[in-house]
């Protein structure tokens, strides 16, 4: 299983960034997907997660209403649309998969998102 994030970079406050995650897991719909983020000196924290079939998602309160998570099981992609960014969203964002049966976790290398004017 491989997981690779893309789409990070520099954005202005109030701006928009889309992160994508290309995965190689087969079958892809038997893996829950999640986005976490981490800033220096802090533990990695959950941002959003979505079930294998894409029918249920959870968004943490700090980004609720701003960061919808979605997946395209035909293309093995997971996306995080980051709206109304603020400097506190600056972090390295990690995409992860968890097997529904095995519970094994697989993580990407992370992508940096910096929100600054």
Secondary structure, 3 states (H helix, E strand, C coil): CCEEEECCEEECCCCCEEEEEEECCCCHHHEEEEEEEECCCCCCEEEEEECCCCCCEEECHHHCCCEEEEEECCCCEEEEEECCCCHHHCEEEEEEEEECCCCCEEECCCEEEEECC
